[in-house]
Amino acid sequence: MNIIVSIGMNAFTIKDIENLSGVKAHTIRIWEQRYNFLKPQRTGTNIRYYSNEELKTILNIALLNKYGFKISHINKMNYDEINQKLISLSHHYAQQERIVNQLISHMVDLDLEMFEELLDAEMSIHGIEKIINEIVFPFLEKIGILWLTNNINPAQEHLVTYIIRQKI
């Protein structure tokens, strides 16, 4: 039996966080000990699990770290400062990852209006073909990870894929 079943939907194991963020579980554990931004809950058997908010936090922190920000500096930033730094990332791939992470956040929160607005905005700027290849496909890959680990409600996936199909 997959441990996530006993934890519940929208609770993520450290392995899920590792797969979605690209940050190794060992590094995540070290960050938990040294910094304030992650405080996972634990099951009765002491297994870590992370909330939707912690998933969004680690995705943002991992992206900033990947593009040159030190964890010790990120730890001192508030929510707005982190968002400003994310928006200011100039590297093309950083912007792609930021948008994919935002889509995941909107899906997890079931904020379909913001999901659709973001998709529309990006399509109007870059065109549908580029968005499908650079945003939608990577987004769907991450949804696949959530499916494999039983961390996505079928309604969440169906709603966002319906929106994507409508756009196409």
N, C-alpha and C positions, 0 to 999 in steps of 0.2 A: 504494500500500500504506500502510495506517495504521501510523504509527511504533510504536504500542503493541504491535503484533504482534511486533516484534523485541525489545521490552523484556520482554514476558511478562505473564501474568495477574497481577492485583493489584499492578501497578505503574502509577502514575498520572502523566500528563503535567501540566505546569503549567496547561494549558487545562482538563483534567479537574478539577483542584483549584479553578480559578476557577469552573467551572460548578457544582460541588457546594457550594462555600463562599460564593459570592457576592463573594469578594474578587478584585479585578482582578489579572491576572498581573503587571503592573507593580508593584503594591503588595507582592505576594508576593516578588518579586525584591528589593525594598528591605528587607523584613523579614529575608530571608536574609542580607543584608549587615550589617544592624545588630544582629540579635538571635540568640540561640542555639537557638531552638526548632525550626528547620528546617535540615536539612543534606541536601539531596537528593543522590542518586547521579547519575552522568552516564553516558551511553552513550559508545561509542567516538567518536561524532561530536559529543560535548559537549552532548547534549540532556539536560535535567534529567528525572529521574523520581523519584517519591515512593513510599514504602512504605505499607502499611496503617497502620502506627503514625503516620506523618506525616500521612496523610489524617485520622485521628482527631484528632490534635493541631491541625491547622489548622481543622477543623470547630469544635472547642471554643474556640479562640482567636478565631476569626471571630465566634462567637456572643457571647462576652464583650465583644469590641470593639464590636460592633453595639449592645450595650446599655450602653455608657458606660465600660467599662474601658479605660484607656490601654494601648497595646501595651508601652510601657516598664515599666509595673507588672506586666502579665501575664508578661513575660519573666523577672521576678524570682521568680515563684511556682513552687512545685514542683507535682507531679502532684496531690497531695491538696488543696492550696490551690485549684488551678484547679477541681477537682471540687466543692469546697465552694462556690465562687463561682457555679458553674453551677447548683447546687441552690438557691442563695439568690436567684436571679433571680426577681423577683416578677411581671414582666409576663407576661400570658397567652401571647402569641406567642413569647416567649423560652422558656417552658416547653414549648410545642409543638415548637419547633425542637430543643430539647435532647433531647426524647424521640425525634424522628425521627433525630437524629444518633446516639443510643444504639442504635437499631434497626439503623442502617447499620453501626455498629461491631460489633455482635453478628453480623450477617450476614457481614461481611467476615472475621471471626474464626471463622465457622462455629460459634458458640456458640449453638446452637439452644435450649438450656435457658434461658439468660438472655434470649434473644429472646422466647420464649414467656412467661416470667415477667413481663417488662416489659409485654407486650401484655395479659396477664391482669390485672395490677395496674391498669393504666390503664382497662381496660374496667370493672372493678369500681368504680372511683371515678367515672368519667364516663359510662358507658354505651356500648353498641356503636355507636349511630348517630353520636354525637359523635366517637368515636375513629376511625371509618371516614372521616368528613369531614375531621377536623383532623389526624390522625396517619397513617392508612394511605394516603390519597391522596397527600399530600406525600411520604411515604416511597416510594411506587411511582413518582412522578415522578423522584425521584433515582435509583432503580434504572434507570429508562429512560435516564438520562444514562450510567450505567455500561454498559448494554447497547450504546448507540450507539458508545461508545468501546472496546468489546471488553474491558472491565475487570471483568467479572463472570463467574464460572464459572456455566454453566447450572445446575449442581447447587445452587449457593448460592441462585439465584433460585427454582428449583423448590421447594427445601425451605422457604424463608420464605413463598412464596406458598401452599404447601400448608398451612402453619400458619395463615395468615390465613384461608384458605377454611374451615378447620375451625372457626375462631372464629365465622365468619359463619353 
